[in-house]
Amino acid sequence: MDLLARREHAPAELAAKLQQRGYDAAAVAQVLAALRVDGLLSAERYAEAIVAARSARGHGRRRIRSDLARMQIDEALIARALDTTAVDWFELAAEVCRKRFGSEPPVDQKERARRVRFLQQRGFQFDCIRAAVDGD
């Protein structure tokens, strides 16, 4: 309960933490099942929280999807969390680009490629990147 009081956890993440603390795998599975029934542990709620937090940090859909998949969240839950968010990915990519590079358009191909690479590392899709870099 102390772990859940601090923030949302993915079920796999919570199981790993409990097993690291020396709890038996069978006992951990039983506790996780009880927490799910009580509504205290939810992969869907975790996915929504991660989408909100990571998009607020300026991360794109691809990076968030990768982070959630790494935490063993079901692909359907990931898709639902990403699709139901109020984030405008095009606007977010443009905002992240402006914050990092200013509002001036790239002066040459080298600078344009630098901006594209930066947004790719942040996990934005290419259509969002193109719109942000080209100022569309």
N, CA, C and O atoms as a GROMACS GRO file, in nm:
protein
  544
    1MET      N    1   0.082  -0.120   0.000
    1MET     CA    2   0.000   0.000   0.000
    1MET      C    3   0.087   0.126   0.000
    1MET      O    4   0.049   0.228  -0.058
    2ASP      N    5   0.204   0.120   0.066
    2ASP     CA    6   0.291   0.237   0.066
    2ASP      C    7   0.333   0.275  -0.075
    2ASP      O    8   0.340   0.393  -0.109
    3LEU      N    9   0.362   0.175  -0.157
    3LEU     CA   10   0.404   0.202  -0.295
    3LEU      C   11   0.290   0.264  -0.375
    3LEU      O   12   0.313   0.358  -0.452
    4LEU      N   13   0.170   0.214  -0.358
    4LEU     CA   14   0.055   0.266  -0.433
    4LEU      C   15   0.013   0.403  -0.384
    4LEU      O   16  -0.050   0.478  -0.458
    5ALA      N   17   0.045   0.437  -0.261
    5ALA     CA   18   0.008   0.567  -0.208
    5ALA      C   19   0.088   0.679  -0.273
    5ALA      O   20   0.044   0.794  -0.279
    6ARG      N   21   0.206   0.647  -0.322
    6ARG     CA   22   0.294   0.749  -0.381
    6ARG      C   23   0.254   0.784  -0.524
    6ARG      O   24   0.251   0.901  -0.561
    7ARG      N   25   0.225   0.680  -0.605
    7ARG     CA   26   0.191   0.701  -0.746
    7ARG      C   27   0.130   0.574  -0.801
    7ARG      O   28   0.132   0.470  -0.736
    8GLU      N   29   0.076   0.584  -0.923
    8GLU     CA   30   0.024   0.466  -0.991
    8GLU      C   31   0.140   0.376  -1.031
    8GLU      O   32   0.248   0.424  -1.063
    9HIS      N   33   0.117   0.248  -1.028
    9HIS     CA   34   0.217   0.149  -1.069
    9HIS      C   35   0.156   0.055  -1.171
    9HIS      O   36   0.036   0.023  -1.166
   10ALA      N   37   0.239   0.010  -1.264
   10ALA     CA   38   0.198  -0.097  -1.354
   10ALA      C   39   0.198  -0.226  -1.273
   10ALA      O   40   0.281  -0.242  -1.183
   11PRO      N   41   0.107  -0.318  -1.303
   11PRO     CA   42   0.105  -0.444  -1.228
   11PRO      C   43   0.240  -0.516  -1.229
   11PRO      O   44   0.284  -0.567  -1.126
   12ALA      N   45   0.306  -0.522  -1.343
   12ALA     CA   46   0.435  -0.589  -1.352
   12ALA      C   47   0.541  -0.517  -1.269
   12ALA      O   48   0.627  -0.580  -1.207
   13GLU      N   49   0.535  -0.386  -1.269
   13GLU     CA   50   0.629  -0.306  -1.192
   13GLU      C   51   0.611  -0.331  -1.041
   13GLU      O   52   0.709  -0.348  -0.968
   14LEU      N   53   0.487  -0.331  -0.997
   14LEU     CA   54   0.459  -0.354  -0.855
   14LEU      C   55   0.499  -0.496  -0.815
   14LEU      O   56   0.554  -0.517  -0.707
   15ALA      N   57   0.473  -0.593  -0.901
   15ALA     CA   58   0.511  -0.731  -0.872
   15ALA      C   59   0.663  -0.742  -0.858
   15ALA      O   60   0.712  -0.809  -0.767
   16ALA      N   61   0.737  -0.676  -0.947
   16ALA     CA   62   0.884  -0.681  -0.940
   16ALA      C   63   0.934  -0.618  -0.812
   16ALA      O   64   1.026  -0.670  -0.748
   17LYS      N   65   0.876  -0.506  -0.772
   17LYS     CA   66   0.919  -0.440  -0.650
   17LYS      C   67   0.892  -0.526  -0.527
   17LYS      O   68   0.975  -0.535  -0.437
   18LEU      N   69   0.776  -0.590  -0.525
   18LEU     CA   70   0.742  -0.675  -0.411
   18LEU      C   71   0.833  -0.798  -0.405
   18LEU      O   72   0.874  -0.840  -0.297
   19GLN      N   73   0.864  -0.855  -0.521
   19GLN     CA   74   0.952  -0.972  -0.523
   19GLN      C   75   1.095  -0.934  -0.484
   19GLN      O   76   1.166  -1.014  -0.424
   20GLN      N   77   1.137  -0.813  -0.518
   20GLN     CA   78   1.269  -0.767  -0.478
   20GLN      C   79   1.279  -0.752  -0.326
   20GLN      O   80   1.386  -0.765  -0.266
   21ARG      N   81   1.165  -0.725  -0.266
   21ARG     CA   82   1.162  -0.710  -0.120
   21ARG      C   83   1.150  -0.844  -0.049
   21ARG      O   84   1.138  -0.850   0.073
   22GLY      N   85   1.152  -0.952  -0.126
   22GLY     CA   86   1.157  -1.084  -0.067
   22GLY      C   87   1.025  -1.157  -0.055
   22GLY      O   88   1.019  -1.262   0.009
   23TYR      N   89   0.918  -1.104  -0.112
   23TYR     CA   90   0.788  -1.172  -0.105
   23TYR      C   91   0.781  -1.284  -0.207
   23TYR      O   92   0.838  -1.273  -0.316
   24ASP      N   93   0.713  -1.389  -0.172
   24ASP     CA   94   0.695  -1.506  -0.256
   24ASP      C   95   0.610  -1.469  -0.379
   24ASP      O   96   0.517  -1.389  -0.368
   25ALA      N   97   0.642  -1.528  -0.494
   25ALA     CA   98   0.570  -1.497  -0.619
   25ALA      C   99   0.422  -1.530  -0.608
   25ALA      O  100   0.339  -1.456  -0.662
   26ALA      N  101   0.387  -1.638  -0.542
   26ALA     CA  102   0.246  -1.676  -0.526
   26ALA      C  103   0.173  -1.574  -0.439
   26ALA      O  104   0.059  -1.538  -0.468
   27ALA      N  105   0.238  -1.528  -0.334
   27ALA     CA  106   0.176  -1.428  -0.246
   27ALA      C  107   0.160  -1.296  -0.320
   27ALA      O  108   0.059  -1.227  -0.304
   28VAL      N  109   0.259  -1.260  -0.400
   28VAL     CA  110   0.252  -1.136  -0.478
   28VAL      C  111   0.136  -1.142  -0.577
   28VAL      O  112   0.061  -1.046  -0.590
   29ALA      N  113   0.120  -1.254  -0.646
   29ALA     CA  114   0.010  -1.270  -0.741
   29ALA      C  115  -0.125  -1.258  -0.672
   29ALA      O  116  -0.218  -1.198  -0.725
   30GLN      N  117  -0.135  -1.315  -0.554
   30GLN     CA  118  -0.259  -1.309  -0.478
   30GLN      C  119  -0.290  -1.165  -0.435
   30GLN      O  120  -0.404  -1.120  -0.443
   31VAL      N  121  -0.189  -1.094  -0.390
   31VAL     CA  122  -0.208  -0.955  -0.348
   31VAL      C  123  -0.246  -0.867  -0.467
   31VAL      O  124  -0.334  -0.783  -0.455
   32LEU      N  125  -0.180  -0.887  -0.580
   32LEU     CA  126  -0.211  -0.808  -0.700
   32LEU      C  127  -0.355  -0.832  -0.744
   32LEU      O  128  -0.424  -0.738  -0.784
   33ALA      N  129  -0.399  -0.955  -0.738
   33ALA     CA  130  -0.537  -0.986  -0.775
   33ALA      C  131  -0.634  -0.916  -0.681
   33ALA      O  132  -0.736  -0.862  -0.726
   34ALA      N  133  -0.604  -0.916  -0.553
   34ALA     CA  134  -0.692  -0.849  -0.456
   34ALA      C  135  -0.693  -0.698  -0.479
   34ALA      O  136  -0.798  -0.634  -0.467
   35LEU      N  137  -0.578  -0.641  -0.511
   35LEU     CA  138  -0.571  -0.497  -0.538
   35LEU      C  139  -0.650  -0.460  -0.663
   35LEU      O  140  -0.715  -0.355  -0.667
   36ARG      N  141  -0.645  -0.546  -0.765
   36ARG     CA  142  -0.724  -0.520  -0.887
   36ARG      C  143  -0.874  -0.523  -0.856
   36ARG      O  144  -0.949  -0.437  -0.903
   37VAL      N  145  -0.917  -0.622  -0.777
   37VAL     CA  146  -1.059  -0.635  -0.742
   37VAL      C  147  -1.106  -0.512  -0.664
   37VAL      O  148  -1.217  -0.464  -0.685
   38ASP      N  149  -1.021  -0.463  -0.574
   38ASP     CA  150  -1.056  -0.347  -0.494
   38ASP      C  151  -1.043  -0.215  -0.570
   38ASP      O  152  -1.081  -0.110  -0.520
   39GLY      N  153  -0.990  -0.222  -0.691
   39GLY     CA  154  -0.975  -0.101  -0.772
   39GLY      C  155  -0.854  -0.017  -0.734
   39GLY      O  156  -0.845   0.099  -0.775
   40LEU      N  157  -0.764  -0.072  -0.658
   40LEU     CA  158  -0.646   0.002  -0.615
   40LEU      C  159  -0.529  -0.010  -0.713
   40LEU      O  160  -0.436   0.070  -0.710
   41LEU      N  161  -0.535  -0.109  -0.799
   41LEU     CA  162  -0.432  -0.131  -0.900
   41LEU      C  163  -0.500  -0.145  -1.035
   41LEU      O  164  -0.583  -0.233  -1.056
   42SER      N  165  -0.464  -0.056  -1.127
   42SER     CA  166  -0.528  -0.056  -1.258
   42SER      C  167  -0.425  -0.024  -1.365
   42SER      O  168  -0.362   0.083  -1.363
   43ALA      N  169  -0.407  -0.115  -1.458
   43ALA     CA  170  -0.316  -0.092  -1.570
   43ALA      C  171  -0.368   0.022  -1.658
   43ALA      O  172  -0.289   0.099  -1.713
   44GLU      N  173  -0.499   0.031  -1.671
   44GLU     CA  174  -0.558   0.138  -1.752
   44GLU      C  175  -0.530   0.275  -1.691
   44GLU      O  176  -0.492   0.369  -1.761
   45ARG      N  177  -0.549   0.286  -1.561
   45ARG     CA  178  -0.524   0.412  -1.491
   45ARG      C  179  -0.375   0.448  -1.498
   45ARG      O  180  -0.339   0.565  -1.512
   46TYR      N  181  -0.290   0.347  -1.486
   46TYR     CA  182  -0.146   0.368  -1.497
   46TYR      C  183  -0.111   0.422  -1.636
   46TYR      O  184  -0.034   0.518  -1.648
   47ALA      N  185  -0.166   0.361  -1.739
   47ALA     CA  186  -0.138   0.405  -1.876
   47ALA      C  187  -0.182   0.550  -1.897
   47ALA      O  188  -0.110   0.628  -1.958
   48GLU      N  189  -0.299   0.585  -1.847
   48GLU     CA  190  -0.348   0.722  -1.861
   48GLU      C  191  -0.257   0.820  -1.787
   48GLU      O  192  -0.230   0.930  -1.836
   49ALA      N  193  -0.210   0.782  -1.669
   49ALA     CA  194  -0.121   0.869  -1.591
   49ALA      C  195   0.013   0.888  -1.662
   49ALA      O  196   0.067   0.999  -1.663
   50ILE      N  197   0.065   0.782  -1.720
   50ILE     CA  198   0.193   0.792  -1.792
   50ILE      C  199   0.178   0.878  -1.916
   50ILE      O  200   0.266   0.959  -1.946
   51VAL      N  201   0.069   0.862  -1.989
   51VAL     CA  202   0.046   0.945  -2.108
   51VAL      C  203   0.041   1.092  -2.068
   51VAL      O  204   0.102   1.176  -2.134
   52ALA      N  205  -0.030   1.124  -1.963
   52ALA     CA  206  -0.041   1.262  -1.918
   52ALA      C  207   0.095   1.318  -1.873
   52ALA      O  208   0.132   1.429  -1.910
   53ALA      N  209   0.167   1.240  -1.795
   53ALA     CA  210   0.295   1.287  -1.741
   53ALA      C  211   0.400   1.302  -1.851
   53ALA      O  212   0.470   1.402  -1.856
   54ARG      N  213   0.410   1.203  -1.938
   54ARG     CA  214   0.514   1.208  -2.041
   54ARG      C  215   0.483   1.311  -2.149
   54ARG      O  216   0.574   1.376  -2.201
   55SER      N  217   0.357   1.328  -2.183
   55SER     CA  218   0.325   1.431  -2.282
   55SER      C  219   0.349   1.569  -2.222
   55SER      O  220   0.387   1.661  -2.295
   56ALA      N  221   0.328   1.586  -2.093
   56ALA     CA  222   0.357   1.714  -2.027
   56ALA      C  223   0.506   1.744  -2.030
   56ALA      O  224   0.545   1.861  -2.028
   57ARG      N  225   0.590   1.640  -2.035
   57ARG     CA  226   0.735   1.657  -2.045
   57ARG      C  227   0.780   1.675  -2.189
   57ARG      O  228   0.899   1.696  -2.214
   58GLY      N  229   0.688   1.668  -2.284
   58GLY     CA  230   0.724   1.689  -2.424
   58GLY      C  231   0.764   1.564  -2.498
   58GLY      O  232   0.841   1.571  -2.594
   59HIS      N  233   0.714   1.449  -2.456
   59HIS     CA  234   0.743   1.324  -2.526
   59HIS      C  235   0.630   1.293  -2.623
   59HIS      O  236   0.514   1.326  -2.598
   60GLY      N  237   0.665   1.229  -2.733
   60GLY     CA  238   0.568   1.196  -2.836
   60GLY      C  239   0.505   1.059  -2.818
   60GLY      O  240   0.541   0.983  -2.727
   61ARG      N  241   0.410   1.028  -2.907
   61ARG     CA  242   0.335   0.902  -2.899
   61ARG      C  243   0.424   0.779  -2.903
   61ARG      O  244   0.404   0.685  -2.826
   62ARG      N  245   0.522   0.778  -2.991
   62ARG     CA  246   0.607   0.658  -3.006
   62ARG      C  247   0.687   0.630  -2.879
   62ARG      O  248   0.698   0.516  -2.836
   63ARG      N  249   0.741   0.733  -2.820
   63ARG     CA  250   0.819   0.713  -2.698
   63ARG      C  251   0.731   0.668  -2.582
   63ARG      O  252   0.769   0.581  -2.504
   64ILE      N  253   0.614   0.727  -2.571
   64ILE     CA  254   0.522   0.689  -2.464
   64ILE      C  255   0.476   0.545  -2.484
   64ILE      O  256   0.470   0.467  -2.389
   65ARG      N  257   0.445   0.510  -2.608
   65ARG     CA  258   0.404   0.372  -2.639
   65ARG      C  259   0.515   0.274  -2.601
   65ARG      O  260   0.488   0.168  -2.543
   66SER      N  261   0.638   0.309  -2.632
   66SER     CA  262   0.752   0.224  -2.599
   66SER      C  263   0.769   0.210  -2.447
   66SER      O  264   0.794   0.101  -2.397
   67ASP      N  265   0.755   0.321  -2.375
   67ASP     CA  266   0.768   0.317  -2.229
   67ASP      C  267   0.661   0.228  -2.167
   67ASP      O  268   0.689   0.150  -2.076
   68LEU      N  269   0.539   0.239  -2.216
   68LEU     CA  270   0.430   0.158  -2.161
   68LEU      C  271   0.447   0.010  -2.197
   68LEU      O  272   0.420  -0.078  -2.115
   69ALA      N  273   0.492  -0.018  -2.318
   69ALA     CA  274   0.515  -0.157  -2.358
   69ALA      C  275   0.626  -0.219  -2.273
   69ALA      O  276   0.620  -0.337  -2.239
   70ARG      N  277   0.728  -0.140  -2.239
   70ARG     CA  278   0.836  -0.187  -2.154
   70ARG      C  279   0.784  -0.224  -2.015
   70ARG      O  280   0.842  -0.311  -1.948
   71MET      N  281   0.677  -0.160  -1.971
   71MET     CA  282   0.617  -0.189  -1.840
   71MET      C  283   0.511  -0.299  -1.852
   71MET      O  284   0.436  -0.323  -1.757
   72GLN      N  285   0.507  -0.366  -1.966
   72GLN     CA  286   0.419  -0.480  -1.991
   72GLN      C  287   0.270  -0.443  -1.986
   72GLN      O  288   0.187  -0.522  -1.939
   73ILE      N  289   0.238  -0.325  -2.033
   73ILE     CA  290   0.099  -0.284  -2.045
   73ILE      C  291   0.047  -0.337  -2.178
   73ILE      O  292   0.116  -0.330  -2.279
   74ASP      N  293  -0.074  -0.388  -2.177
   74ASP     CA  294  -0.137  -0.446  -2.295
   74ASP      C  295  -0.148  -0.341  -2.407
   74ASP      O  296  -0.180  -0.225  -2.381
   75GLU      N  297  -0.122  -0.383  -2.529
   75GLU     CA  298  -0.126  -0.292  -2.644
   75GLU      C  299  -0.261  -0.223  -2.660
   75GLU      O  300  -0.267  -0.106  -2.696
   76ALA      N  301  -0.369  -0.294  -2.632
   76ALA     CA  302  -0.502  -0.234  -2.643
   76ALA      C  303  -0.520  -0.121  -2.542
   76ALA      O  304  -0.580  -0.018  -2.573
   77LEU      N  305  -0.468  -0.138  -2.421
   77LEU     CA  306  -0.475  -0.032  -2.320
   77LEU      C  307  -0.388   0.087  -2.360
   77LEU      O  308  -0.426   0.202  -2.338
   78ILE      N  309  -0.273   0.059  -2.417
   78ILE     CA  310  -0.185   0.167  -2.463
   78ILE      C  311  -0.255   0.249  -2.570
   78ILE      O  312  -0.257   0.372  -2.565
   79ALA      N  313  -0.312   0.180  -2.668
   79ALA     CA  314  -0.381   0.249  -2.777
   79ALA      C  315  -0.498   0.332  -2.725
   79ALA      O  316  -0.518   0.445  -2.768
   80ARG      N  317  -0.573   0.276  -2.633
   80ARG     CA  318  -0.687   0.348  -2.576
   80ARG      C  319  -0.641   0.473  -2.500
   80ARG      O  320  -0.701   0.580  -2.514
   81ALA      N  321  -0.536   0.460  -2.421
   81ALA     CA  322  -0.486   0.575  -2.344
   81ALA      C  323  -0.434   0.684  -2.436
   81ALA      O  324  -0.456   0.803  -2.411
   82LEU      N  325  -0.364   0.645  -2.543
   82LEU     CA  326  -0.311   0.744  -2.636
   82LEU      C  327  -0.421   0.810  -2.719
   82LEU      O  328  -0.414   0.928  -2.751
   83ASP      N  329  -0.523   0.731  -2.754
   83ASP     CA  330  -0.631   0.784  -2.837
   83ASP      C  331  -0.729   0.872  -2.761
   83ASP      O  332  -0.791   0.960  -2.819
   84THR      N  333  -0.744   0.848  -2.632
   84THR     CA  334  -0.842   0.925  -2.555
   84THR      C  335  -0.784   1.048  -2.488
   84THR      O  336  -0.857   1.126  -2.426
   85THR      N  337  -0.654   1.068  -2.499
   85THR     CA  338  -0.593   1.185  -2.438
   85THR      C  339  -0.630   1.311  -2.516
   85THR      O  340  -0.659   1.306  -2.635
   86ALA      N  341  -0.629   1.421  -2.447
   86ALA     CA  342  -0.665   1.549  -2.509
   86ALA      C  343  -0.544   1.618  -2.573
   86ALA      O  344  -0.554   1.732  -2.616
   87VAL      N  345  -0.432   1.549  -2.578
   87VAL     CA  346  -0.309   1.608  -2.632
   87VAL      C  347  -0.319   1.623  -2.783
   87VAL      O  348  -0.357   1.529  -2.853
   88ASP      N  349  -0.286   1.741  -2.832
   88ASP     CA  350  -0.272   1.765  -2.975
   88ASP      C  351  -0.125   1.741  -3.008
   88ASP      O  352  -0.041   1.826  -2.980
   89TRP      N  353  -0.095   1.626  -3.067
   89TRP     CA  354   0.044   1.585  -3.089
   89TRP      C  355   0.117   1.679  -3.183
   89TRP      O  356   0.237   1.700  -3.169
   90PHE      N  357   0.046   1.736  -3.280
   90PHE     CA  358   0.108   1.831  -3.372
   90PHE      C  359   0.149   1.957  -3.297
   90PHE      O  360   0.260   2.007  -3.314
   91GLU      N  361   0.060   2.007  -3.215
   91GLU     CA  362   0.090   2.128  -3.138
   91GLU      C  363   0.201   2.102  -3.037
   91GLU      O  364   0.287   2.188  -3.016
   92LEU      N  365   0.200   1.985  -2.974
   92LEU     CA  366   0.304   1.952  -2.877
   92LEU      C  367   0.440   1.945  -2.945
   92LEU      O  368   0.538   1.997  -2.891
   93ALA      N  369   0.448   1.882  -3.061
   93ALA     CA  370   0.575   1.875  -3.134
   93ALA      C  371   0.624   2.015  -3.172
   93ALA      O  372   0.742   2.045  -3.160
   94ALA      N  373   0.532   2.100  -3.216
   94ALA     CA  374   0.570   2.236  -3.252
   94ALA      C  375   0.618   2.314  -3.130
   94ALA      O  376   0.714   2.390  -3.137
   95GLU      N  377   0.551   2.294  -3.018
   95GLU     CA  378   0.588   2.363  -2.894
   95GLU      C  379   0.726   2.317  -2.846
   95GLU      O  380   0.809   2.400  -2.806
   96VAL      N  381   0.751   2.187  -2.850
   96VAL     CA  382   0.881   2.133  -2.808
   96VAL      C  383   0.990   2.185  -2.900
   96VAL      O  384   1.099   2.220  -2.853
   97CYS      N  385   0.963   2.191  -3.028
   97CYS     CA  386   1.061   2.241  -3.125
   97CYS      C  387   1.089   2.390  -3.101
   97CYS      O  388   1.205   2.431  -3.102
   98ARG      N  389   0.985   2.469  -3.078
   98ARG     CA  390   1.003   2.612  -3.050
   98ARG      C  391   1.081   2.634  -2.922
   98ARG      O  392   1.167   2.722  -2.915
   99LYS      N  393   1.050   2.554  -2.821
   99LYS     CA  394   1.117   2.570  -2.692
   99LYS      C  395   1.267   2.540  -2.704
   99LYS      O  396   1.349   2.607  -2.641
  100ARG      N  397   1.301   2.441  -2.784
  100ARG     CA  398   1.441   2.401  -2.798
  100ARG      C  399   1.518   2.490  -2.897
  100ARG      O  400   1.632   2.526  -2.871
  101PHE      N  401   1.455   2.525  -3.009
  101PHE     CA  402   1.528   2.590  -3.118
  101PHE      C  403   1.482   2.734  -3.148
  101PHE      O  404   1.541   2.800  -3.232
  102GLY      N  405   1.379   2.782  -3.082
  102GLY     CA  406   1.328   2.914  -3.111
  102GLY      C  407   1.225   2.910  -3.222
  102GLY      O  408   1.196   2.804  -3.278
  103SER      N  409   1.171   3.025  -3.253
  103SER     CA  410   1.062   3.030  -3.351
  103SER      C  411   1.109   3.051  -3.495
  103SER      O  412   1.028   3.048  -3.588
  104GLU      N  413   1.238   3.074  -3.513
  104GLU     CA  414   1.291   3.093  -3.648
  104GLU      C  415   1.296   2.961  -3.723
  104GLU      O  416   1.330   2.858  -3.664
  105PRO      N  417   1.264   2.961  -3.853
  105PRO     CA  418   1.274   2.836  -3.931
  105PRO      C  419   1.420   2.796  -3.948
  105PRO      O  420   1.510   2.879  -3.934
  106PRO      N  421   1.445   2.669  -3.977
  106PRO     CA  422   1.584   2.625  -3.996
  106PRO      C  423   1.649   2.698  -4.114
  106PRO      O  424   1.586   2.720  -4.217
  107VAL      N  425   1.776   2.734  -4.096
  107VAL     CA  426   1.844   2.812  -4.199
  107VAL      C  427   1.900   2.727  -4.312
  107VAL      O  428   1.919   2.775  -4.424
  108ASP      N  429   1.928   2.600  -4.284
  108ASP     CA  430   1.981   2.512  -4.388
  108ASP      C  431   1.938   2.368  -4.360
  108ASP      O  432   1.869   2.340  -4.262
  109GLN      N  433   1.978   2.280  -4.448
  109GLN     CA  434   1.940   2.139  -4.437
  109GLN      C  435   1.999   2.073  -4.313
  109GLN      O  436   1.936   1.986  -4.252
  110LYS      N  437   2.119   2.114  -4.276
  110LYS     CA  438   2.185   2.058  -4.158
  110LYS      C  439   2.105   2.092  -4.031
  110LYS      O  440   2.085   2.007  -3.945
  111GLU      N  441   2.061   2.215  -4.021
  111GLU     CA  442   1.981   2.256  -3.905
  111GLU      C  443   1.844   2.188  -3.905
  111GLU      O  444   1.793   2.151  -3.799
  112ARG      N  445   1.786   2.172  -4.022
  112ARG     CA  446   1.657   2.102  -4.032
  112ARG      C  447   1.672   1.957  -3.987
  112ARG      O  448   1.587   1.906  -3.913
  113ALA      N  449   1.779   1.890  -4.030
  113ALA     CA  450   1.804   1.752  -3.990
  113ALA      C  451   1.826   1.741  -3.839
  113ALA      O  452   1.784   1.644  -3.777
  114ARG      N  453   1.892   1.840  -3.782
  114ARG     CA  454   1.915   1.842  -3.637
  114ARG      C  455   1.782   1.847  -3.561
  114ARG      O  456   1.763   1.776  -3.462
  115ARG      N  457   1.692   1.930  -3.608
  115ARG     CA  458   1.560   1.942  -3.545
  115ARG      C  459   1.479   1.813  -3.562
  115ARG      O  460   1.411   1.769  -3.469
  116VAL      N  461   1.487   1.755  -3.678
  116VAL     CA  462   1.415   1.630  -3.704
  116VAL      C  463   1.466   1.520  -3.610
  116VAL      O  464   1.387   1.448  -3.550
  117ARG      N  465   1.598   1.508  -3.599
  117ARG     CA  466   1.656   1.406  -3.510
  117ARG      C  467   1.612   1.428  -3.365
  117ARG      O  468   1.579   1.332  -3.295
  118PHE      N  469   1.611   1.552  -3.321
  118PHE     CA  470   1.570   1.582  -3.184
  118PHE      C  471   1.426   1.538  -3.158
  118PHE      O  472   1.398   1.474  -3.057
  119LEU      N  473   1.337   1.570  -3.250
  119LEU     CA  474   1.196   1.533  -3.233
  119LEU      C  475   1.176   1.382  -3.246
  119LEU      O  476   1.088   1.326  -3.182
  120GLN      N  477   1.256   1.316  -3.329
  120GLN     CA  478   1.249   1.170  -3.339
  120GLN      C  479   1.289   1.107  -3.207
  120GLN      O  480   1.226   1.011  -3.162
  121GLN      N  481   1.394   1.159  -3.145
  121GLN     CA  482   1.437   1.106  -3.016
  121GLN      C  483   1.332   1.128  -2.908
  121GLN      O  484   1.324   1.050  -2.813
  122ARG      N  485   1.254   1.231  -2.922
  122ARG     CA  486   1.146   1.257  -2.828
  122ARG      C  487   1.026   1.167  -2.853
  122ARG      O  488   0.935   1.160  -2.770
  123GLY      N  489   1.025   1.098  -2.966
  123GLY     CA  490   0.920   1.000  -2.993
  123GLY      C  491   0.803   1.050  -3.073
  123GLY      O  492   0.695   0.992  -3.067
  124PHE      N  493   0.822   1.157  -3.148
  124PHE     CA  494   0.712   1.208  -3.230
  124PHE      C  495   0.708   1.135  -3.363
  124PHE      O  496   0.810   1.090  -3.414
  125GLN      N  497   0.588   1.125  -3.419
  125GLN     CA  498   0.570   1.062  -3.549
  125GLN      C  499   0.613   1.161  -3.657
  125GLN      O  500   0.614   1.282  -3.636
  126PHE      N  501   0.648   1.106  -3.774
  126PHE     CA  502   0.708   1.189  -3.877
  126PHE      C  503   0.616   1.300  -3.927
  126PHE      O  504   0.664   1.409  -3.958
  127ASP      N  505   0.487   1.275  -3.935
  127ASP     CA  506   0.397   1.382  -3.981
  127ASP      C  507   0.396   1.499  -3.883
  127ASP      O  508   0.387   1.614  -3.924
  128CYS      N  509   0.405   1.470  -3.753
  128CYS     CA  510   0.413   1.576  -3.652
  128CYS      C  511   0.547   1.649  -3.662
  128CYS      O  512   0.554   1.771  -3.649
  129ILE      N  513   0.652   1.573  -3.686
  129ILE     CA  514   0.785   1.633  -3.697
  129ILE      C  515   0.793   1.727  -3.816
  129ILE      O  516   0.841   1.840  -3.806
  130ARG      N  517   0.744   1.677  -3.930
  130ARG     CA  518   0.748   1.758  -4.052
  130ARG      C  519   0.672   1.889  -4.032
  130ARG      O  520   0.719   1.996  -4.070
  131ALA      N  521   0.552   1.880  -3.972
  131ALA     CA  522   0.472   2.001  -3.949
  131ALA      C  523   0.543   2.097  -3.853
  131ALA      O  524   0.540   2.218  -3.873
  132ALA      N  525   0.606   2.043  -3.750
  132ALA     CA  526   0.673   2.128  -3.651
  132ALA      C  527   0.796   2.196  -3.710
  132ALA      O  528   0.818   2.315  -3.688
  133VAL      N  529   0.876   2.121  -3.785
  133VAL     CA  530   1.000   2.175  -3.840
  133VAL      C  531   0.972   2.271  -3.955
  133VAL      O  532   1.038   2.373  -3.968
  134ASP      N  533   0.874   2.238  -4.037
  134ASP     CA  534   0.842   2.323  -4.152
  134ASP      C  535   0.751   2.439  -4.116
  134ASP      O  536   0.728   2.528  -4.198
  135GLY      N  537   0.700   2.439  -3.994
  135GLY     CA  538   0.614   2.549  -3.951
  135GLY      C  539   0.472   2.543  -4.004
  135GLY      O  540   0.405   2.645  -4.010
  136ASP      N  541   0.426   2.425  -4.042
  136ASP     CA  542   0.289   2.409  -4.095
  136ASP      C  543   0.188   2.409  -3.984
  136ASP      O  544   0.068   2.397  -4.010
   0.00000   0.00000   0.00000
